[in-house]
Amino acid sequence: MPQDIRPMLATAINEPFDDDKWIFELKWDGYRALASIKNGKVNLYSRNGISFEYFKPIYDALENNDFDAIIDGEIVAVNQKGIPKFQLLQEYRSGNSGILEYHVFDIIYYYGYDLTKVPLIQRKELLKKVMNWNETIIYSDHIAGNGVDFFEEVKRMGLEGIMAKLSDSQYYPEKRTTDWLKIKTGKRQEAIICGYTEPKGSRKYFGSLILGAYNDHGKLEWVGSSGGGFNDKSLEEIYDKLNPLKQQKSPFNNNPVGLPKANWVKPILVCEIAFSEWTREGMMRHPVFLGLRQDKSPKQVIKEDEKPAIKTIKDAEKNLKTKAMKNDNSSSSDETIIVSNIQLKLSHLDKIFWPDDKISKGDLIDYYRAMHSFILPHLKNRPQSQHRYPNGINGMSFYQKNMTDAPDWAETISIKSDSTGETVHYLVCNNEATLVYMANLACIEIHPWNSRIGSLDNPDWIVLDIDPGEKNSFEQVIETSLVIKSILDKAKAPGFPKTSGATGMHIYVPMGAKYSYEQGRDFAHIIAELAQAQLPDFTTTIRNTKLRGDKIYIDYLQNSKGQTLASAYSVRPKRGATVSTPLLWKEVKPGLSPSDFTIKNVPARVKKTGDLFKEVLGKGIELEKCLKLLGQ
């Protein structure tokens, strides 16, 4: 059963239409929500992965279904007349009188079957039959072909709008396509609160909210200011949320012109705005605040321009026909997705990178997307060395440091090489889009520096790389790791183990960017020599491969500026698509194998364990105290 699926998204168009290839549904004024049901346990969450656990009536109603499934729908709160009101949903947790409903319009997984490739109309037929419907869980019905009359009726009733969906469309998680379209009866826009102005007259707390949205290039733009839609209670509640977020600097690239003195805040809170039209300057005219959007991440808030209906519909029908004609056995496939508000074109997704395991480039990208929240903290603000395998693990590979052809939206840092004197433009991976971009370049391995921008000469950690020879067993690697742990324990220095993903182990010691690379390397050297002295029969600290013989090399020389190792949670170009996986020390025992951890099982593992390596990014050891303890 897939985990943490993100919903398929729709494209906005400017007018309704009639077409027999399309079905039309109500556009509900609430929170988009996916629900997974497994063994009677329900998980209800937003398009941003946030749990809706406080909507308990929906949980209780869904538990009446005794099958495994993932369904898609919208949570709304309706008034006594049955009309959904976004404000009622906003106030639900405060004990308002709105009635909760979950309107379900799609099913994408059922009893072991992935339904995403099944035509929409068939998915809806199945959905209608299998669910236990009641006054809380409601089937979102549709009409076929007649969108214009349906839209006019919806408009007359004062509802938000309609959805138009190609009846044969597939389900594309987290992808915004023209297979699904939305037509609103009035202008609505999600916006990020970027600041506020001072109140005037008898008004309290603030005058108006300064609003922003991201453009197509990922830049935060001013889109208007709203002082309408508030009462005394909401003014106070919103001010209490904004006050701790105050900052001196404007979050916009260019400060808005013509605004009164502004109090800037971190661009974290998302709200819903109704307005009359966009001005020529790109501002919302007559914006009215409707409520906060707790289900949306600010990075998902894109300035939404409605596309012309006729061209969009024709293009969608043409694309669907092209997909239907495509040979399923083709050797390559391309796909365009939006990640972190960046449009990415992915290529050759079905190219096999691990021939023995039938694991493709698309599988690699899917893994890094599933793991982005765990791996990104270990990559943030660190120069990256790209290890690229364009033809999979059995083809030729190469390292690329100088990323002069990186896209404009990707962050880079220019560093002068100590060895050549040349300037190298390193890629910096600070978001999911960059991580996916790297994987699309066939970067199987992720290799970050040990230090970050702002403290490039001071590593955040040191590492003991336990590198066995061909005749060493992994049991000896484990024994070496435990001896190193015992030495670190005597120094009262925490050590964090992870599999290398190949044949060895890595043990990290947090340094907190307080010491130089040379100081960190010297400390690692001491630990390595003490460990080798306890295990002279099968370990060595001699780097030269001819001189070390058939012994495990305890490598402390990786602790130099610019040297890199595979990151925690990095995939390795090894059989089975193994992953360099953080461990608990109690797992480092006979029977452990690096092949136990692969792209197929590590995402599920970390959901249970959490990030076992997060303390590597902590404040670090007190080196003098550690050395003194070892001296004793």
C-alpha positions as CSV (number, residue, x, y, z in Angstrom):
1,M,0.0,0.0,0.0
2,P,1.6,3.3,-1.0
3,Q,2.4,5.8,1.7
4,D,1.8,9.5,1.9
5,I,0.3,9.9,-1.6
6,R,-0.1,13.5,-2.6
7,P,-3.3,14.5,-4.5
8,M,-3.6,15.2,-8.2
9,L,-4.1,18.9,-8.9
10,A,-6.2,20.8,-11.4
11,T,-5.6,23.8,-13.8
12,A,-7.8,26.9,-13.6
13,I,-9.6,28.0,-16.8
14,N,-11.7,31.1,-17.5
15,E,-15.1,29.7,-18.5
16,P,-17.4,26.6,-18.4
17,F,-18.0,24.4,-21.5
18,D,-19.9,21.4,-22.8
19,D,-18.2,18.3,-24.0
20,D,-19.2,14.6,-23.9
21,K,-15.6,13.5,-23.1
22,W,-15.7,15.3,-19.8
23,I,-17.6,14.9,-16.5
24,F,-18.4,17.7,-14.1
25,E,-18.4,17.8,-10.3
26,L,-19.0,20.4,-7.6
27,K,-15.9,22.3,-6.5
28,W,-16.1,22.1,-2.7
29,D,-15.2,25.0,-0.5
30,G,-13.0,23.2,2.1
31,Y,-9.9,21.3,2.7
32,R,-8.6,18.7,0.2
33,A,-8.0,15.5,2.0
34,L,-6.7,12.0,1.2
35,A,-7.7,9.1,3.5
36,S,-6.0,5.8,3.7
37,I,-7.8,2.9,5.3
38,K,-5.9,-0.2,6.3
39,N,-6.9,-3.0,8.7
40,G,-9.6,-0.7,10.2
41,K,-7.1,2.1,10.9
42,V,-7.7,5.5,9.2
43,N,-5.2,8.2,8.3
44,L,-6.7,11.5,7.0
45,Y,-4.3,14.1,5.8
46,S,-3.9,17.2,3.7
47,R,-2.3,17.7,0.3
48,N,0.7,18.9,2.4
49,G,0.8,15.7,4.5
50,I,-0.6,17.4,7.6
51,S,-2.9,15.1,9.7
52,F,-6.5,16.1,10.1
53,E,-6.8,14.1,13.3
54,Y,-9.0,16.8,14.9
55,F,-11.8,16.0,12.4
56,K,-12.8,13.0,14.6
57,P,-16.4,12.5,13.2
58,I,-14.8,11.8,9.8
59,Y,-12.4,9.3,11.3
60,D,-15.2,7.6,13.1
61,A,-17.3,7.3,9.9
62,L,-14.5,6.0,7.8
63,E,-13.7,3.3,10.3
64,N,-17.0,1.6,9.2
65,N,-15.2,0.4,6.0
66,D,-13.4,-2.9,6.5
67,F,-11.2,-2.9,3.4
68,D,-7.8,-1.4,2.5
69,A,-8.1,1.7,0.3
70,I,-6.9,5.2,-0.4
71,I,-9.6,7.7,-1.3
72,D,-9.6,11.4,-2.4
73,G,-12.1,14.0,-1.4
74,E,-12.8,17.4,0.3
75,I,-13.7,18.1,3.9
76,V,-16.3,20.8,4.3
77,A,-18.4,22.3,7.0
78,V,-22.0,23.1,6.0
79,N,-24.5,25.4,7.6
80,Q,-28.1,24.4,8.6
81,K,-29.1,24.8,4.9
82,G,-26.5,22.4,3.8
83,I,-24.3,25.1,2.1
84,P,-20.5,24.7,2.6
85,K,-18.8,27.7,4.2
86,F,-15.1,27.9,4.4
87,Q,-15.3,30.2,7.5
88,L,-17.3,27.4,9.4
89,L,-14.5,25.0,8.6
90,Q,-12.0,27.5,9.9
91,E,-13.8,27.8,13.2
92,Y,-14.6,24.1,13.7
93,R,-11.9,23.5,16.3
94,S,-13.3,26.5,18.3
95,G,-16.7,24.7,18.7
96,N,-18.7,26.3,15.9
97,S,-22.1,24.9,14.8
98,G,-21.0,23.8,11.3
99,I,-21.7,20.2,10.3
100,L,-18.7,18.2,9.0
101,E,-18.9,16.3,5.7
102,Y,-16.3,14.5,3.7
103,H,-17.2,14.5,0.0
104,V,-15.3,11.7,-1.8
105,F,-14.7,11.8,-5.5
106,D,-12.0,9.3,-6.3
107,I,-10.3,6.0,-5.2
108,I,-6.7,5.4,-6.2
109,Y,-5.9,2.2,-4.3
110,Y,-8.1,-0.8,-3.4
111,Y,-7.2,-4.2,-1.8
112,G,-3.7,-4.4,-3.2
113,Y,-4.5,-2.8,-6.6
114,D,-3.0,0.5,-7.8
115,L,-5.9,2.2,-9.6
116,T,-4.0,5.3,-10.8
117,K,-3.8,4.0,-14.4
118,V,-7.5,3.0,-14.4
119,P,-9.8,5.5,-16.3
120,L,-11.5,8.0,-13.9
121,I,-15.1,7.0,-14.8
122,Q,-14.3,3.3,-13.8
123,R,-12.6,4.5,-10.6
124,K,-15.8,6.4,-9.7
125,E,-18.0,3.4,-10.4
126,L,-15.9,1.2,-8.1
127,L,-15.8,4.0,-5.4
128,K,-19.6,4.3,-5.5
129,K,-20.1,0.5,-4.9
130,V,-17.5,-0.2,-2.2
131,M,-17.8,2.6,0.3
132,N,-20.2,2.6,3.2
133,W,-21.9,6.0,2.6
134,N,-23.6,8.0,5.4
135,E,-24.5,11.5,6.4
136,T,-20.8,12.3,7.0
137,I,-19.0,10.3,4.2
138,I,-20.8,11.4,1.0
139,Y,-20.2,10.3,-2.6
140,S,-19.4,13.3,-4.8
141,D,-21.5,12.6,-7.9
142,H,-21.1,14.1,-11.4
143,I,-22.9,14.9,-14.6
144,A,-21.6,14.1,-18.0
145,G,-21.1,16.5,-20.9
146,N,-23.2,19.6,-19.8
147,G,-20.8,21.9,-18.0
148,V,-22.4,25.3,-18.9
149,D,-25.8,24.7,-17.4
150,F,-24.3,23.0,-14.3
151,F,-22.0,26.0,-13.8
152,E,-24.9,28.5,-14.0
153,E,-26.9,26.5,-11.4
154,V,-23.9,26.3,-9.1
155,K,-23.3,30.1,-9.5
156,R,-27.0,30.8,-8.7
157,M,-26.7,28.7,-5.5
158,G,-23.7,30.8,-4.4
159,L,-21.2,27.9,-4.4
160,E,-17.5,28.1,-5.2
161,G,-17.4,26.5,-8.7
162,I,-17.2,23.3,-10.6
163,M,-14.5,20.7,-11.6
164,A,-14.2,19.4,-15.2
165,K,-12.4,16.1,-15.6
166,L,-11.7,14.0,-18.6
167,S,-13.7,10.8,-18.1
168,D,-10.9,8.6,-19.2
169,S,-8.1,10.4,-17.3
170,Q,-5.6,8.6,-15.1
171,Y,-4.6,9.8,-11.6
172,Y,-1.3,11.6,-11.4
173,P,-0.3,12.1,-7.7
174,E,1.1,15.6,-6.9
175,K,0.9,16.6,-10.6
176,R,-1.0,19.6,-11.9
177,T,-2.5,18.6,-15.2
178,T,-5.0,19.8,-17.8
179,D,-6.9,16.4,-17.4
180,W,-8.6,18.1,-14.5
181,L,-9.8,21.7,-14.7
182,K,-11.4,24.1,-12.2
183,I,-13.9,26.9,-13.1
184,K,-14.7,29.2,-10.2
185,T,-17.8,31.3,-9.9
186,G,-15.8,34.1,-8.3
187,K,-12.1,35.0,-8.0
188,R,-10.3,33.2,-5.2
189,Q,-6.5,33.0,-4.5
190,E,-4.4,31.5,-1.8
191,A,-1.9,34.0,-0.5
192,I,1.0,34.1,1.9
193,I,0.9,36.7,4.7
194,C,4.2,38.6,4.4
195,G,3.5,41.6,6.7
196,Y,0.8,44.0,8.0
197,T,0.3,47.7,8.4
198,E,-0.6,49.7,11.5
199,P,-4.3,50.1,12.4
200,K,-6.0,53.5,12.0
201,G,-8.9,55.1,13.8
202,S,-10.7,52.8,16.2
203,R,-9.4,49.6,14.6
204,K,-7.1,47.4,16.7
205,Y,-4.1,45.1,16.1
206,F,-3.4,45.8,12.4
207,G,-4.8,47.7,9.4
208,S,-4.3,45.3,6.4
209,L,-2.4,42.2,5.6
210,I,0.3,42.4,3.0
211,L,0.0,39.4,0.7
212,G,2.3,37.5,-1.6
213,A,2.4,34.5,-3.9
214,Y,5.2,32.7,-5.8
215,N,5.5,33.3,-9.5
216,D,6.5,30.7,-12.1
217,H,10.2,31.3,-11.3
218,G,9.8,30.5,-7.6
219,K,10.1,34.2,-6.6
220,L,7.8,35.7,-3.9
221,E,5.8,38.6,-5.3
222,W,3.5,41.1,-3.7
223,V,-0.1,40.5,-5.0
224,G,-2.0,43.0,-2.9
225,S,-3.2,44.0,0.6
226,S,-6.4,43.1,2.4
227,G,-8.1,45.0,5.2
228,G,-11.6,43.5,4.7
229,G,-13.2,40.3,6.0
230,F,-12.2,40.7,9.7
231,N,-14.0,41.1,12.9
232,D,-12.6,42.0,16.3
233,K,-12.0,38.3,17.2
234,S,-10.2,37.4,14.0
235,L,-8.1,40.6,14.1
236,E,-6.9,39.6,17.5
237,E,-6.3,35.9,16.6
238,I,-4.4,36.6,13.5
239,Y,-2.3,39.3,15.2
240,D,-1.4,36.8,17.9
241,K,-0.1,34.5,15.2
242,L,1.8,37.2,13.3
243,N,3.5,38.9,16.3
244,P,6.0,36.0,17.0
245,L,6.9,35.9,13.2
246,K,8.0,39.6,13.0
247,Q,11.3,40.3,11.2
248,Q,13.2,43.3,10.0
249,K,13.7,42.4,6.4
250,S,11.0,42.3,3.7
251,P,10.4,38.7,2.4
252,F,9.9,40.1,-1.1
253,N,12.7,40.3,-3.7
254,N,11.6,44.0,-4.3
255,N,9.8,46.0,-1.7
256,P,6.2,46.9,-2.7
257,V,5.8,50.5,-3.9
258,G,3.2,52.7,-2.4
259,L,2.6,50.8,0.8
260,P,2.4,52.6,4.2
261,K,5.1,51.6,6.8
262,A,5.0,47.8,7.0
263,N,5.7,45.3,9.8
264,W,7.3,42.3,8.0
265,V,6.8,38.7,9.1
266,K,8.2,35.4,8.1
267,P,6.2,34.2,5.0
268,I,4.7,31.1,6.8
269,L,1.0,31.7,7.2
270,V,-1.3,31.0,4.2
271,C,-4.8,32.5,3.8
272,E,-7.7,32.4,1.3
273,I,-8.7,35.6,-0.4
274,A,-11.7,36.5,-2.5
275,F,-11.3,39.4,-5.0
276,S,-12.9,40.9,-8.0
277,E,-10.1,40.8,-10.6
278,W,-6.4,41.0,-11.3
279,T,-5.1,44.5,-12.2
280,R,-2.7,45.2,-15.0
281,E,0.0,45.5,-12.3
282,G,-0.7,41.9,-11.0
283,M,-2.6,43.0,-7.9
284,M,-5.8,41.6,-6.5
285,R,-8.6,44.2,-6.7
286,H,-11.0,44.5,-3.7
287,P,-9.4,41.6,-1.8
288,V,-11.4,40.1,1.1
289,F,-9.9,37.8,3.7
290,L,-11.8,34.5,4.1
291,G,-9.6,32.6,6.5
292,L,-6.3,30.9,7.2
293,R,-5.3,27.7,5.2
294,Q,-3.8,25.3,7.7
295,D,-3.7,22.6,5.1
296,K,-1.4,24.4,2.7
297,S,2.4,25.0,2.7
298,P,3.5,28.5,1.6
299,K,5.7,26.9,-1.1
300,Q,2.5,25.6,-2.7
301,V,1.0,29.1,-3.1
302,I,1.4,30.1,-6.8
303,K,-0.2,33.1,-8.4
304,E,-3.0,31.5,-10.3
305,D,-3.9,32.8,-13.7
306,E,-6.8,31.3,-15.5
307,K,-6.0,29.7,-18.8
308,P,-8.2,30.1,-21.9
309,A,-10.8,27.3,-21.8
310,I,-11.0,26.3,-25.5
311,K,-7.3,25.9,-26.1
312,T,-6.7,24.1,-22.7
313,I,-9.6,21.6,-23.4
314,K,-8.3,20.8,-26.9
315,D,-4.7,20.4,-25.6
316,A,-5.9,18.1,-22.8
317,E,-7.9,15.9,-25.2
318,K,-5.0,15.7,-27.6
319,N,-2.6,14.8,-24.9
320,L,-4.9,12.0,-23.6
321,K,-5.2,10.6,-27.1
322,T,-1.4,10.7,-27.5
323,K,-0.9,8.8,-24.2
324,A,-3.4,6.2,-25.3
325,M,-1.5,5.6,-28.5
326,K,1.8,5.4,-26.9
327,N,3.5,2.0,-26.8
328,D,3.6,0.8,-23.2
329,N,6.9,-1.1,-24.0
330,S,8.8,2.0,-25.2
331,S,12.3,2.1,-23.9
332,S,12.1,5.6,-22.4
333,S,9.5,8.0,-20.9
334,D,9.4,11.6,-20.0
335,E,7.3,13.5,-17.5
336,T,6.9,17.1,-16.4
337,I,6.1,17.6,-12.7
338,I,6.0,20.6,-10.3
339,V,8.1,20.3,-7.2
340,S,8.7,23.1,-4.7
341,N,6.9,25.4,-7.2
342,I,9.5,24.5,-9.8
343,Q,8.6,22.8,-13.1
344,L,10.9,19.9,-13.8
345,K,11.1,17.8,-16.9
346,L,12.1,14.3,-16.0
347,S,13.5,12.1,-18.8
348,H,13.9,8.3,-19.4
349,L,12.1,7.3,-16.3
350,D,11.8,3.7,-17.3
351,K,15.5,3.3,-18.1
352,I,16.8,0.4,-15.9
353,F,19.6,1.5,-13.6
354,W,19.9,-1.8,-11.6
355,P,19.5,-4.6,-14.2
356,D,19.6,-7.5,-11.8
357,D,16.8,-6.0,-9.7
358,K,14.8,-4.3,-12.5
359,I,15.0,-1.0,-10.7
360,S,14.6,2.1,-12.9
361,K,15.6,5.7,-12.9
362,G,12.0,6.5,-12.1
363,D,12.2,4.3,-9.0
364,L,15.4,6.2,-7.9
365,I,13.5,9.6,-8.3
366,D,10.5,8.2,-6.4
367,Y,12.8,7.1,-3.5
368,Y,14.4,10.5,-3.1
369,R,11.0,12.2,-3.3
370,A,9.7,9.9,-0.6
371,M,12.8,10.6,1.6
372,H,13.3,14.3,0.9
373,S,12.2,15.5,4.4
374,F,14.7,13.1,6.0
375,I,17.7,13.6,3.7
376,L,17.5,17.4,3.1
377,P,18.6,18.5,6.7
378,H,21.8,16.6,6.0
379,L,22.3,18.4,2.6
380,K,21.2,21.9,3.5
381,N,23.7,24.7,2.6
382,R,26.4,22.1,1.7
383,P,28.3,22.1,-1.6
384,Q,27.5,18.9,-3.5
385,S,29.7,16.7,-5.7
386,Q,27.6,14.9,-8.4
387,H,28.4,11.2,-9.0
388,R,26.5,10.5,-12.2
389,Y,25.6,7.2,-13.7
390,P,23.7,8.0,-16.9
391,N,23.5,4.4,-18.0
392,G,22.9,2.8,-14.6
393,I,25.3,1.0,-12.2
394,N,26.9,-1.1,-14.9
395,G,27.7,1.8,-17.2
396,M,30.5,4.4,-16.9
397,S,30.2,7.0,-14.2
398,F,31.8,10.4,-13.6
399,Y,32.0,13.0,-10.9
400,Q,30.9,16.6,-11.6
401,K,31.6,19.4,-9.2
402,N,31.4,22.5,-11.5
403,M,27.7,23.0,-12.2
404,T,27.9,26.0,-14.6
405,D,24.8,24.7,-16.5
406,A,22.6,24.5,-13.5
407,P,19.1,26.1,-14.0
408,D,18.6,29.6,-12.8
409,W,16.4,28.6,-9.9
410,A,19.0,26.2,-8.5
411,E,21.3,27.5,-5.7
412,T,25.0,27.4,-6.3
413,I,28.1,28.6,-4.4
414,S,31.4,29.6,-6.0
415,I,34.5,28.3,-4.2
416,K,38.1,28.7,-5.2
417,S,39.9,25.3,-5.4
418,D,42.9,25.1,-3.0
419,S,44.6,22.7,-5.4
420,T,44.0,24.3,-8.8
421,G,43.2,27.9,-7.9
422,E,40.2,27.7,-10.2
423,T,36.7,28.7,-9.2
424,V,34.2,25.9,-8.9
425,H,30.4,26.4,-9.0
426,Y,29.0,23.8,-6.6
427,L,25.3,22.9,-6.5
428,V,23.6,23.4,-3.1
429,C,20.6,21.2,-2.4
430,N,18.2,23.0,-0.1
431,N,14.9,21.8,-1.4
432,E,13.1,18.9,-2.9
433,A,13.2,20.3,-6.4
434,T,17.0,20.3,-6.4
435,L,17.1,16.8,-5.0
436,V,14.8,15.6,-7.8
437,Y,16.9,17.6,-10.4
438,M,20.1,15.8,-9.2
439,A,18.4,12.4,-9.4
440,N,17.2,13.2,-12.9
441,L,20.9,13.8,-13.8
442,A,21.4,10.2,-12.7
443,C,23.1,11.1,-9.5
444,I,22.6,7.8,-7.7
445,E,24.8,8.9,-4.8
446,I,24.5,12.1,-2.9
447,H,27.9,13.5,-1.7
448,P,27.7,16.6,0.5
449,W,30.6,18.4,2.2
450,N,31.1,18.0,5.9
451,S,30.8,21.8,6.4
452,R,28.2,24.4,5.4
453,I,28.1,27.8,3.7
454,G,29.1,30.3,6.3
455,S,31.5,27.9,8.1
456,L,33.2,26.1,5.2
457,D,36.5,25.7,7.2
458,N,34.7,24.1,10.2
459,P,33.1,20.7,9.8
460,D,29.8,19.8,11.4
461,W,31.1,16.3,12.0
462,I,34.0,14.0,11.7
463,V,33.7,10.5,10.3
464,L,35.5,7.2,10.8
465,D,35.1,5.2,7.6
466,I,35.5,1.5,8.2
467,D,36.6,0.1,4.8
468,P,37.1,-3.7,4.6
469,G,39.3,-5.5,2.1
470,E,38.0,-8.3,-0.1
471,K,38.9,-11.0,2.5
472,N,37.4,-9.2,5.5
473,S,34.0,-10.3,6.8
474,F,31.2,-7.9,7.8
475,E,31.4,-9.5,11.3
476,Q,34.9,-7.9,11.5
477,V,33.5,-4.6,10.4
478,I,30.9,-4.8,13.2
479,E,33.6,-5.7,15.7
480,T,35.7,-2.7,14.6
481,S,32.7,-0.4,14.9
482,L,31.9,-1.6,18.5
483,V,35.6,-1.0,19.5
484,I,35.4,2.5,18.1
485,K,32.2,3.1,20.1
486,S,33.9,1.9,23.3
487,I,36.7,4.4,22.7
488,L,34.2,7.2,22.0
489,D,32.3,6.3,25.2
490,K,35.4,6.7,27.2
491,A,35.9,10.1,25.7
492,K,32.2,10.8,26.3
493,A,31.8,11.7,22.6
494,P,28.6,10.5,21.0
495,G,29.1,8.4,17.8
496,F,26.4,7.7,15.3
497,P,26.7,4.6,13.0
498,K,25.3,4.1,9.5
499,T,25.9,1.4,6.9
500,S,28.0,2.7,4.0
501,G,25.5,1.0,1.7
502,A,28.4,-1.0,0.3
503,T,30.6,-3.3,2.5
504,G,31.6,-1.0,5.3
505,M,30.4,1.3,8.1
506,H,30.6,5.0,8.8
507,I,30.7,6.4,12.4
508,Y,29.9,10.1,12.7
509,V,30.9,12.3,15.6
510,P,29.2,15.8,15.8
511,M,31.6,18.7,16.0
512,G,29.1,21.6,15.8
513,A,31.3,23.6,13.4
514,K,33.5,24.7,16.4
515,Y,36.8,23.3,15.2
516,S,38.9,23.3,12.1
517,Y,39.2,20.4,9.7
518,E,42.7,19.8,10.9
519,Q,41.6,19.6,14.6
520,G,38.8,17.2,13.6
521,R,41.0,15.0,11.5
522,D,43.6,14.8,14.3
523,F,40.9,13.6,16.7
524,A,39.7,11.0,14.2
525,H,43.3,9.9,13.8
526,I,43.6,9.3,17.6
527,I,40.4,7.3,17.6
528,A,41.5,5.2,14.6
529,E,45.0,4.5,16.1
530,L,43.4,3.5,19.5
531,A,41.0,1.1,17.7
532,Q,43.7,-0.4,15.5
533,A,45.8,-1.1,18.6
534,Q,43.0,-3.2,20.0
535,L,42.5,-5.0,16.8
536,P,46.0,-5.4,15.3
537,D,45.2,-8.7,13.5
538,F,42.7,-7.4,11.0
539,T,42.7,-3.6,11.0
540,T,45.2,-0.9,9.8
541,T,45.4,2.9,9.5
542,I,47.8,2.6,6.5
543,R,46.2,4.2,3.4
544,N,48.3,2.6,0.7
545,T,46.3,-0.4,-0.6
546,K,49.5,-2.5,-1.3
547,L,50.9,-2.0,2.2
548,R,47.7,-2.5,4.1
549,G,47.2,-6.1,2.9
550,D,44.0,-8.0,3.7
551,K,43.0,-5.7,6.6
552,I,40.2,-3.3,7.3
553,Y,41.3,0.2,6.7
554,I,40.1,2.6,9.4
555,D,40.0,5.8,7.3
556,Y,40.3,9.1,9.2
557,L,41.6,11.1,6.2
558,Q,38.1,11.7,4.9
559,N,38.0,14.6,7.3
560,S,39.5,17.3,4.9
561,K,37.9,20.3,3.3
562,G,36.1,19.2,0.1
563,Q,36.3,15.4,0.9
564,T,32.9,13.7,0.7
565,L,31.2,10.5,1.6
566,A,27.8,9.2,0.7
567,S,25.2,11.1,2.8
568,A,22.9,9.5,5.3
569,Y,20.0,8.0,3.2
570,S,22.0,8.2,0.0
571,V,21.4,5.3,-2.5
572,R,24.5,3.4,-3.6
573,P,25.3,2.0,-7.0
574,K,25.3,-1.6,-5.7
575,R,23.2,-4.6,-6.4
576,G,19.8,-4.4,-4.7
577,A,19.9,-0.5,-4.7
578,T,21.2,-0.4,-1.1
579,V,21.0,2.7,1.0
580,S,23.5,4.2,3.4
581,T,21.3,3.8,6.5
582,P,21.6,5.3,10.0
583,L,21.4,2.6,12.8
584,L,20.8,2.3,16.5
585,W,23.9,0.9,18.2
586,K,21.8,-2.1,19.4
587,E,21.4,-3.0,15.7
588,V,25.2,-3.2,15.2
589,K,25.6,-6.8,16.0
590,P,26.3,-10.1,14.3
591,G,23.7,-10.8,11.6
592,L,23.6,-7.2,10.4
593,S,24.1,-6.8,6.6
594,P,24.3,-3.6,4.5
595,S,22.0,-5.4,2.0
596,D,19.2,-5.3,4.5
597,F,18.5,-1.6,3.7
598,T,17.4,-0.7,0.2
599,I,15.3,1.9,-1.6
600,K,12.3,-0.5,-1.2
601,N,12.3,-0.6,2.6
602,V,14.1,2.4,4.0
603,P,11.2,4.8,3.5
604,A,9.0,2.6,5.6
605,R,11.8,2.1,8.2
606,V,12.4,5.8,8.8
607,K,8.7,6.4,9.3
608,K,9.0,4.2,12.3
609,T,12.5,5.2,13.6
610,G,12.5,8.8,12.6
611,D,15.8,10.4,11.6
612,L,18.4,8.5,13.7
613,F,21.1,10.9,12.4
614,K,19.5,14.2,13.4
615,E,21.8,14.6,16.5
616,V,24.8,14.6,14.2
617,L,23.7,18.1,13.3
618,G,23.7,19.1,17.0
619,K,25.9,21.3,19.1
620,G,28.9,18.9,18.9
621,I,31.5,17.7,21.4
622,E,33.9,19.6,23.6
623,L,37.1,18.5,22.0
624,E,39.4,19.5,24.9
625,K,37.3,17.5,27.4
626,C,37.2,14.5,25.2
627,L,41.0,14.5,24.7
628,K,41.5,14.9,28.5
629,L,39.3,11.9,29.2
630,L,41.2,9.8,26.6
631,G,44.5,10.9,28.2
632,Q,43.3,9.6,31.5
